[in-house]
């Protein structure tokens, strides 16, 4: 996703040496520790970050088929996300998974990513996960992990020739106590994905619109799942649902507005759990503005 440009005008009357700030390699373990607290919901973060990365890979490759997700079960407690994009070779994997902030998606609104953080999100939950990718007829398997001091490492487990389709699979071991929670979060998360863009456990997930009142092609009214979520509305951008408040839309009972918007319309916080500018989101969703909503009810 295109990064929103910020116009900074700095005027200084002071003269002297300018020193550019940065991060020392030996401090990366500390930075990774700070980033491990980025997500308030680490289980949902893994589902969201790796599936949206997979979707971005399809966009980059021009592939219109669905990504494939396998949620953990008591007998196979592993979350797997597989795409059929261009795939990654060992240099690609080194670049993407070994560097925080590294992103190839900041020059387009065709893809969701931009921060270079999501591909490492599993390390906020577990100490290691596996990346298997096929590119140009070679399968590369890499273990991404954190050492005892918290620093990140990558171990190349193997490279072999293959006839398998190009693409990447991320596999994360899930604690047995978290299996059901991951399953439930995945069901809800993927219900907002564009139909045909994802297969979960071999089948298309139910779409939220099946139980919603369609106001127009971009606006729906859905029943709130709980009392606490009444009058909490949502913007869906790049298949990700973000909560917003619309003070002017009240008294809809147990109903909430869901507005579908193009990528780049609003800006998420680094965790992608909320939006940076709530007022802008409210203005965007005002195309589902109260008068229009009430007029269609």
N, C-alpha and C positions, 0 to 999 in steps of 0.2 A: 504494500500500500504506500502511496506517495506520502512522504513526511511533510507535514504542514510547515511551510517556511515561516520563520520568525524574523521580523525586521528588527535588528538590534543596531541602534545608533549610539556609539560610545564616544563621548567627547572628554578629553583629558588635557589638563594643562601641566601635568607632571611629566618630567623627562626621566628616563632611567632604563635599566635593562629589563626587557620583557622575558619572562620564563614561562614556557608552555607547560601546563600541568598534564599529568598522565598517571598510569598505574604501573608500578614496578612488577616484573614477572614474579618476584618472590612474595608479592602481596596478593597474588591471585587466589590463594587458599582462603584468605580473609574475605575477599570480594565474593567468592562463591558461597561462603557462609552467609553473607548478607543477602545474596540473591536467593538462598534457600528459603528465606522467609517472604519471598515475593508473593506467593499465592496463599490466600486464606483457605482455599479448598484444593488441596494438592491432587486428590483423586480426579476431580473434574478437570483440573488443569492439564493432566496428562492426556485425558480423552480429547480435550479441546485442541491442545497444541499440536499433537501428532496427527490428528485427523485433518486439521486445517492445513498443516504442512503438506500432507498427502494430496489434498485437494489442489493446493497451489502447484504441486508437481504435475498434476494433470493439466492445469491451465497452461503451464510453461510448455508442455509437450504437445498441446493441442489435442489431448485425448479426452473424448466425451464420455467414456464409461465411468462407472462408479468406483470409488475406493472401497476396500474391503476391511472390515473391522471384526475381530473376534474378541468378545468380552470374556473375562475369566469365569471359570466354573469351579466348584469344589474339587473336581477331579483333574482339572487343568487350570490352575490359578495363574494364568498369563494373559495380559492384555496385548493384542497384536493389531497393528495398523499397517496395511499394505497398499501401496499405490502402484500404478503402471505408467509412471512418468519416464523421464529419460534415464533415470538411474544415477548412481554415484560411483566414481572410481575412488581409489584410495586417496588421491590428492583432493578430490571434492570432499570426502569425509573428513580428512584432516582439517580442511579449511572451515567447514561448517560446524563440526562438533568440538573442535579444540579451541574455538575463539568465541568469547562472549561479545555480543554486539555485532557479529559478522552476519550480514544479511544481503541477499541478492535481489531483494524485492522492493527496494525503496524508490524505484524509478517507474512504477506502474501501479495503477489502481485495478489491474486485472487480478491481482493476488492479494491475499489477506495479510501475510506477514510483513514485518519491516524492522523489528527490534533486534533480531538475532539472539533471542533468549529462549524461545519456546522449544527449540530442538534439544535443549539441555534440561527441560523441566522435570524429567524423570528423576534427576539427581536431587531434587528437593524432597523426594519421597523415598528413594532407595539408593543404595550405594553403587549400583551397576545396572546396565541394561545392554541389549544387543541390537546392533544395526546390521542387517543383511541387505546388500544391494547388488543388482545386476546391471552392468553397463557394458556395451560393446562385446557381449559374449563372455564376460568374466564376472563371477560371483565373488564378492568381497564380504567377509564377515569380521566385524569389529566389536570388541567389548569396550564400552564407555563406562568409566568408573571414577570413584573418588577414593583417594588414598586416606590413610589414617589422619594425616594433617589437614584433610579437607580439599587438597588440590585435585584437579581433574587429570585423568590419564586416559589414553586410548591404547588398546592392545589389539594388534592385527592378528586374528585367529586363523585366517587362511584366505587364499585367493585361488580359485579353480575355474577352469573353463566350463561353460554351461550353455544349453539351448533354451533355458527359461526366458520368459519375457522380461524386458527391462523393467526396472522399478525398485522400490525400496520397502523393506519391512522393518518396523521397530517392534521389539518384543520386550515386555517388562513384566517381571515376576511381581505378583500381587499377594500381599499377606492374606491368608485365608479369612481372617476376620473382616477384611475389606471387600471380599468378592461380591457380596450382595449389593453393597453400596455402589461399587463401580458399575454393576449391571443396571441399577436403577438410574444412576446419573447418566449413563449412556443412552438409555431409552428416552429420557426427557431431552437430552442435548440434541440427539439426532432427529427428534421429531420436528425440529425447526429447519432441517436441511432441505435444500431443493430436491423434490422427488427425482429419483434416478441418479443422484450424485453419490449415494453411499449404500452399501450392503452390510448389514450387521448380522453376524452369525448365519450367513447364507440367505438372508431374506431382506426385503425392503422394509425399513422401519415405518411404523404408523406416522402419519403426518398430522401436525397440530390442526391443520385446516379442516380435517375430517369432522372435527367436533367444534367448529367455529362458525360464526356468522360472518360471511364475506361482505364487506362494505364496498370495496372495489378491488382491483388487482393487487394493490399494495397495502390494503388495510383490512384488518380482521378484528372481530370481537370474540374473546375467548373467556371461558369461565375460570375464575381464579381458583387455584387448588386449595387454598386455605384462607382463613379469615385474615391472617397477617399480610397476605399478598393482595388483598382487596385494594383497588385504586393504585396498584403498582403496574405500570404499563411497560411496554418493551419495544425497542428498536432491534430489528434483525439485519445485520450487515455481514456479508461474507459467510453466511450460515451460522453466525454466532449471535446469540440473543443477549442484549444488554438492557438492564432495568433502567427506567427513567421515571420521573414524577411529572405529572401533568396536573398542576393544581386546578386548572380551569376545567378539567374533565373529572367531575365528581358524581357521586350518587348514581353510579352505574350498577349498583347492587354487587353481585359477585362477578361482574364482567370487567375485563381489562382489554385495552387496545394493544394490538400488535401491528407495528408499521414496518414494512420491508423497504430498505433503502439501499442505494448503490454503494459499493465499496468506496471509501474516501469521504463519504458524507459527514460522518462524525469521527472523532478520534478517541480510541480506547486508551486507558491507562496502561502502563507496562504489563500488568498482570492480565489484562483483557477481561477483568471481572466487572468493570464499570467504564464510564466514559469520562474524559477529561473535562469537557465543557457541558455540564448538564443543561444549561440554558439553551445552548445551540441544539442539543438533542430534542429539547422540548419544541423548539421552533421547527425542526425537521418533522417531528411527529404531528405538528400542527396542520400538516396536510391531511392528517386525520383530526382536524381541529374540532373543538367541541360542537360548533354549529353544524359542521358536516356530519359528525357522528350522530348528534341528536336528530338531525334531519333525516338520517337513513334508518333510524330505529323505529 
